[in-house]
Amino acid sequence: MKIKQKIFTVSGQILLSGVTLGTLSVVPQLIAHADTPVSTDQKVSVYRLYQPQSKVHFYTTDVNYYNNKVISDPSWVKEGVAFEEPEKSDFPVFRLYNTKTGEYYFTANNDEANKLITASANLGWQNDTSLVQYQHDTTSKTIAFYSAAPDQSNIPVFSLYNAQAGLGEHFYTASQDEATTAENDWNWTKFDDFNNQQGVAWYALSQENNTPEQSTTTNTNSTPASNYPIPGIPSGWQISKPINTSHYSSATYNFRQCTWFAWNRAKEFGINFSPYMGNGQDWQSDAGYRVTSTPVLHSVVSFKGGQFSFNRQYGHVAFVEAIHPDGSILVSESGLGYSSLYVYQIFTAQEASQLHFVIGQ
């Protein structure tokens, strides 16, 4: 995030605008707060929003906020479920807000959160009081969501920092590949230190720790697909058949491309598309398929280049998983920009009316 007060750690010190606020151990306090419930078997989805202009990512468990944000402000892009977290645990993730710059900051480091709020109040950092999902902890810091337990059965969520990234200079992802690409290609640096693991901000639930009713795949093979987090189905929605990527082919569409997922997902329902449909926006122009502006279950949505902020050159495709009576639709989709293997996204009836639905054979 492009802010006047930068936040980063150097040798255990927190710096803001180059001013040392004092030495601070960046290893978080792994102690449950008095009013923080212990872990439960329930889980929540943490959704990721992105604003290309400012490069800001925002993370929220509020699905209504997630869906409505792009309606109230079309500059935001819905990126689906970033990771899954327990509904309650001993490890809260705090959300801070900078009143002077508009930056949000997420951290599971209790000491760091306290330090930023108390020592840098004059620079604008405060407890964020918007979109509160859970009760405050005993020091009145907002808990955005809860981290999974810091052990090998769960997935590390990486924290990355880039002073040149505009307002989005802090970035969090549960994808090792996405974190590595950010470091190698986009000048990001691993930033946080949770549970003595440099670059780890907190933990997300692994697929094995997801509750059975939310798990959407039985993928247990050793293909690259098994290395990515698997999202849960958004609350209030159901899909006709679990997604099982273990048999997905990448013969003609590259792994983790939107076309790879849509083509293979349709196959799971016995629906066929040509293995040479082209880029995402090209699917709606293929003469061999019927295209309609009315949502059709198990059809493929073909987005024009730039539509809903998808790639301006190539467009995008997604698979229609469900349609609600109010006209809203649930789609599944993949793409290199997502931290999980695939994501779910909800479009309102008004949004759906702007789309092209390609009917397979």
Secondary structure, DSSP 8 states (H G I E B T S, - for coil): ---SS-EEEETTEEEETTEEEEE---S------TT-----S-EEEEEEEEETTTTEEEEES-HHHHHHHHHH-TT-EEEEEEEEEESS-SEEEEEEEETTT--EEEES-HHHHHHHHHHTGGGTEEE--SS--S---TT---EEEEE--SSTTSEEEEEEE-TTSGGG-EEEES-HHHHHHHHHHH--EE--EETTEETEEEEE--GGGS-TTT------SSSGGGGS------TT---SS---GGG---SSS-TTSHHHHHHHHHHTTT----TT--SGGGGGG-TTSEEESS--TT-EEEE-TTGGG--TTT-EEEEEEEE-TTS-EEEEE--TT-SSSSEEEEE-HHHHTT-EEEE--
